[in-house]
Amino acid sequence: MDGKYMQQFKKGSLEMVLLCLIARGETYGYEIITALNAHGAAVWGYAKEGTIYPILYRLQDAGLIRSLSLIHISEPTRLDVIS
């Protein structure tokens, strides 16, 4: 397959894979990246934040997923729960 078409295939299929992972239950972006790297690196290459988060934002803007931000007072950490 031509490199250009393979890149488009990967991009489109990655959105579907993300939706399938999220459909299993609430998760975090880091968990999604870890799962992709553990099980899909051979197909999509290693997932990086700069690839995954823009797709998650597009899916959220399209109304396909929702995100809830949790901020812990004791620790300055923000967790985004994706479902």
C-alpha positions in Angstrom: 0.0 0.0 0.0 1.2 3.5 -0.8 2.6 5.4 2.2 0.1 8.2 1.8 -2.8 5.8 1.9 -1.4 3.8 4.8 -1.0 7.0 6.8 -4.7 7.9 6.2 -5.7 4.3 7.1 -3.8 4.5 10.3 -5.4 7.9 11.2 -8.9 6.7 10.5 -8.6 3.4 12.2 -6.9 4.9 15.3 -10.1 7.0 15.9 -12.1 3.8 15.9 -9.7 2.0 18.2 -9.8 4.9 20.6 -13.6 4.8 20.6 -13.5 1.0 21.3 -11.1 1.4 24.2 -13.2 4.2 25.7 -16.4 2.2 25.2 -15.0 -0.4 27.7 -15.4 2.1 30.5 -14.1 5.3 32.0 -10.4 5.7 31.4 -7.6 8.3 31.3 -5.5 9.5 28.4 -2.4 7.9 29.9 -4.1 4.5 30.1 -5.2 4.7 26.5 -1.7 5.5 25.4 -0.3 2.6 27.5 -2.8 0.2 26.1 -2.1 1.2 22.5 1.6 0.9 23.0 1.2 -2.5 24.6 -1.1 -4.0 22.0 -1.0 -1.9 18.8 2.5 -0.6 18.4 3.1 -3.1 15.6 0.2 -1.6 13.6 0.1 2.1 14.4 3.6 2.7 15.8 4.1 3.9 19.3 1.4 6.3 20.5 2.4 9.6 21.7 0.5 12.4 23.5 0.8 14.7 20.5 -1.0 12.1 18.4 -3.7 10.8 20.8 -4.9 13.9 22.6 -5.8 15.9 19.4 -7.9 12.9 18.3 -9.6 12.8 21.8 -10.3 16.5 21.6 -11.9 16.0 18.1 -14.0 13.1 19.3 -15.1 15.2 22.3 -16.0 18.2 20.0 -18.0 15.8 17.8 -20.0 14.7 20.9 -18.7 11.1 20.7 -17.0 11.1 24.0 -17.1 13.3 27.1 -14.4 14.3 29.5 -14.5 15.2 33.2 -11.6 17.0 34.8 -10.8 16.2 38.4 -8.4 18.4 40.3 -7.0 17.0 43.6 -6.5 19.7 46.3 -3.8 17.7 48.1 -1.8 17.2 44.9 -1.6 19.7 42.0 -2.6 17.0 39.5 -5.4 17.2 36.9 -7.0 13.9 35.8 -9.2 13.8 32.8 -11.7 11.0 33.0 -12.8 10.0 29.5 -16.0 8.1 28.8 
